[in-house]
Amino acid sequence: MADPGPPPNAAEIMESVNDALQGLELEPHETSEILGFASRELPHLHTPEDSYFILGSYRDPYLRRLRIVQNELDKRLGTYPFLMADLSELDIDRLPVFRIRFTLLAAHTDTIVAVYEQDAGGEVTELGKISTTPYFDKSYVLPRDYAWMSEQNLATETDVIAAAATIYFNDDLDEAATEEELDSLITAANKKDISLTKPDVIDRLEEREDSEHAPVSYSWVHLNEFRLFELQDRCFAWSSPDDLRDVVDDVP
């Protein structure tokens, strides 16, 4: 099959690529390759269907959770949920091709949905991108075991366990600081009539530590980014695959 010709909005596409590459001068074959990618992939995002760009780790087992999100969104009528990994590549060795593909897809998709289960890897870069203009208003984050540690956020046992995981598995805290933070958390939870003791919480965390879905401890940078989304009603936390299926329903 012959490659499609340049897209009608080629000038606009190359302008966004130019911004992404900070004005780097492109060679003719590079421009041709980028426009070929745009001709193949962007038309799917310019249909009446609602498009969802799903971000997260492609490593196993994290990829399975991205597929859960994709499958749940695909159950809706008139949707096109996709992962970058499912689309064609850019054969340009000289350039940062991830940056180009991300820019084009993020700019043209309707909604970005990002799943987080760790505080390392390429997801860190993606989180920084979608938390700023022009992507923030179309983006939603789904972090596993996230809880902003303020008393008003402790409404359920799940909230307390998520907040405890952030403390208990935080390598930046020494043993004394961990104990102090857990004591403070349990006191706050008990004031909200959540009947948990510190041994209860530790037992539940250690049970999950031995499972595939061990709790996550995020960096302070991650927690602040998640909090920004949370304050804008764009953050939906989850703890298990079933929880994840449920919170996908909250994504518009």
MOQUIJO-V407803 format. One record per residue. N is the residue number from 1. OMEGA is omega in degrees with one decimal (999 if undefined). D_LAST is the distance of its C-alpha to the last C-alpha in Angstrom with 2 decimals. Layout:
BEGIN
n & omega & d_last
N & OMEGA & D_LAST
N & OMEGA & D_LAST
END
This chain:
BEGIN
n & omega & d_last
1 & -179.8 & 36.63
2 & 176.7 & 37.14
3 & 177.1 & 34.63
4 & 178.7 & 32.70
5 & -179.9 & 33.99
6 & -179.5 & 32.43
7 & -178.2 & 29.15
8 & 179.5 & 29.63
9 & -175.8 & 27.75
10 & -178.7 & 29.92
11 & 179.1 & 31.03
12 & 179.7 & 27.54
13 & -178.1 & 26.70
14 & 175.8 & 29.94
15 & 179.1 & 29.45
16 & 175.8 & 26.25
17 & 178.1 & 28.19
18 & 177.3 & 31.10
19 & -178.4 & 29.06
20 & -177.7 & 27.73
21 & 176.6 & 31.33
22 & 174.4 & 32.83
23 & 179.5 & 34.98
24 & 179.8 & 36.56
25 & -177.5 & 38.74
26 & 173.4 & 37.76
27 & -175.6 & 40.24
28 & -177.6 & 40.13
29 & 177.8 & 39.18
30 & 176.6 & 36.25
31 & 179.8 & 34.91
32 & 179.9 & 35.43
33 & 179.8 & 33.57
34 & 179.6 & 30.53
35 & 175.3 & 30.46
36 & 175.5 & 30.93
37 & -179.6 & 27.84
38 & 179.8 & 25.86
39 & -179.3 & 27.38
40 & -167.5 & 26.48
41 & -174.0 & 22.89
42 & 177.5 & 21.30
43 & 177.7 & 21.81
44 & -177.8 & 19.20
45 & -178.3 & 16.64
46 & 178.4 & 18.14
47 & 176.5 & 17.50
48 & 178.9 & 15.48
49 & 173.9 & 13.30
50 & -178.1 & 9.90
51 & -179.3 & 11.21
52 & 177.2 & 10.16
53 & -173.3 & 13.04
54 & -178.5 & 13.67
55 & 178.0 & 16.20
56 & -177.3 & 18.68
57 & 177.5 & 22.22
58 & 179.0 & 23.73
59 & 176.2 & 26.57
60 & 9.8 & 27.15
61 & -174.1 & 25.88
62 & -179.4 & 22.78
63 & -179.9 & 22.03
64 & 179.9 & 21.69
65 & 175.2 & 18.64
66 & 178.7 & 17.01
67 & 174.8 & 17.93
68 & 179.9 & 16.39
69 & 179.5 & 12.93
70 & -179.3 & 13.82
71 & 179.6 & 15.16
72 & 179.0 & 12.33
73 & -179.2 & 9.91
74 & 178.0 & 13.04
75 & 178.0 & 13.38
76 & 177.9 & 10.76
77 & 173.4 & 12.73
78 & 178.6 & 12.98
79 & 174.9 & 11.40
80 & 176.9 & 13.42
81 & -175.7 & 12.72
82 & 171.4 & 15.79
83 & 177.6 & 17.91
84 & -177.9 & 20.45
85 & -178.2 & 23.11
86 & -174.7 & 22.65
87 & -177.6 & 23.51
88 & -179.6 & 26.99
89 & 171.2 & 28.85
90 & -177.2 & 30.63
91 & 179.8 & 34.38
92 & -173.8 & 35.37
93 & -172.5 & 37.22
94 & -169.3 & 37.95
95 & 174.0 & 34.47
96 & -169.3 & 31.51
97 & 177.3 & 29.53
98 & -177.8 & 26.49
99 & -179.5 & 26.11
100 & -178.3 & 26.42
101 & 178.8 & 24.01
102 & -177.8 & 21.33
103 & -177.7 & 21.85
104 & -177.6 & 21.69
105 & -178.7 & 18.64
106 & -178.6 & 16.60
107 & -172.1 & 17.81
108 & 178.3 & 16.93
109 & 179.2 & 13.61
110 & -174.1 & 10.38
111 & 175.6 & 8.42
112 & 179.8 & 10.56
113 & -175.7 & 10.23
114 & -178.4 & 13.58
115 & -177.4 & 15.39
116 & 177.0 & 18.53
117 & -177.8 & 21.57
118 & -178.5 & 24.45
119 & 178.7 & 25.67
120 & 177.0 & 27.43
121 & -176.5 & 27.04
122 & 179.6 & 25.10
123 & 178.8 & 21.90
124 & 179.1 & 23.67
125 & -179.6 & 23.94
126 & -179.9 & 20.34
127 & 177.9 & 19.25
128 & -179.3 & 21.68
129 & -172.6 & 20.38
130 & 179.2 & 16.66
131 & -179.9 & 17.62
132 & 174.3 & 19.47
133 & 9.5 & 19.29
134 & -170.6 & 18.21
135 & -170.7 & 15.38
136 & -173.6 & 14.26
137 & 178.9 & 12.04
138 & -171.7 & 9.80
139 & 176.5 & 10.27
140 & 178.5 & 9.27
141 & -179.7 & 12.27
142 & -178.5 & 13.09
143 & 177.4 & 16.82
144 & 176.1 & 19.14
145 & 176.1 & 21.46
146 & 171.0 & 20.36
147 & 173.7 & 21.57
148 & -169.1 & 22.65
149 & 171.2 & 26.19
150 & -170.3 & 26.59
151 & -176.6 & 27.88
152 & 179.5 & 25.12
153 & -177.9 & 22.66
154 & -177.0 & 24.94
155 & -176.0 & 23.80
156 & 174.7 & 24.34
157 & 178.9 & 26.55
158 & 177.5 & 23.65
159 & -177.9 & 23.10
160 & -179.5 & 26.84
161 & 178.8 & 27.14
162 & 178.4 & 24.43
163 & 179.1 & 26.23
164 & 178.5 & 29.53
165 & 178.8 & 28.54
166 & 179.1 & 27.91
167 & -168.8 & 31.46
168 & -176.9 & 33.30
169 & -178.4 & 32.34
170 & -177.7 & 32.64
171 & -179.3 & 35.55
172 & -179.2 & 36.05
173 & 173.9 & 37.31
174 & -174.0 & 40.80
175 & -178.4 & 41.78
176 & 179.7 & 42.84
177 & 177.8 & 39.69
178 & 179.4 & 37.56
179 & -178.7 & 39.62
180 & -179.2 & 39.39
181 & 178.0 & 35.62
182 & 177.6 & 35.22
183 & 180.0 & 37.71
184 & 180.0 & 35.85
185 & -179.0 & 32.52
186 & 177.5 & 34.25
187 & 179.2 & 35.95
188 & -179.8 & 32.73
189 & -179.9 & 31.17
190 & 176.2 & 34.33
191 & 177.5 & 34.19
192 & 178.7 & 30.84
193 & 172.9 & 32.65
194 & -169.9 & 31.17
195 & 175.8 & 34.29
196 & 172.4 & 34.24
197 & 178.6 & 37.18
198 & 175.8 & 37.30
199 & 177.5 & 38.94
200 & -176.2 & 36.17
201 & -178.7 & 33.50
202 & 178.1 & 35.58
203 & -178.3 & 36.31
204 & 177.7 & 32.66
205 & -178.4 & 31.88
206 & 173.7 & 34.89
207 & -178.8 & 34.01
208 & 179.3 & 30.68
209 & -178.7 & 32.46
210 & -178.3 & 34.39
211 & 178.3 & 31.42
212 & -175.4 & 29.05
213 & 178.1 & 26.34
214 & -178.5 & 28.48
215 & -177.2 & 26.88
216 & 170.8 & 25.90
217 & -176.7 & 27.54
218 & 174.1 & 25.81
219 & 177.8 & 27.74
220 & 177.8 & 27.68
221 & 177.8 & 26.04
222 & -176.8 & 23.07
223 & 179.0 & 22.86
224 & 177.4 & 22.94
225 & 177.6 & 20.15
226 & -179.5 & 17.92
227 & 177.0 & 19.09
228 & 178.1 & 18.07
229 & -179.0 & 14.41
230 & -179.6 & 14.89
231 & 178.6 & 16.45
232 & -179.3 & 13.51
233 & -179.5 & 11.07
234 & -179.5 & 9.77
235 & -178.5 & 12.00
236 & -176.1 & 11.82
237 & 180.0 & 15.35
238 & -178.5 & 16.82
239 & -177.9 & 20.44
240 & 177.4 & 20.83
241 & 177.5 & 19.36
242 & 175.4 & 18.63
243 & -178.7 & 16.82
244 & 177.5 & 14.75
245 & -179.2 & 13.82
246 & -175.1 & 12.85
247 & 174.9 & 10.68
248 & 178.2 & 8.64
249 & -179.3 & 7.52
250 & 178.2 & 6.16
251 & -178.6 & 3.83
252 & 999 & 0.00
END
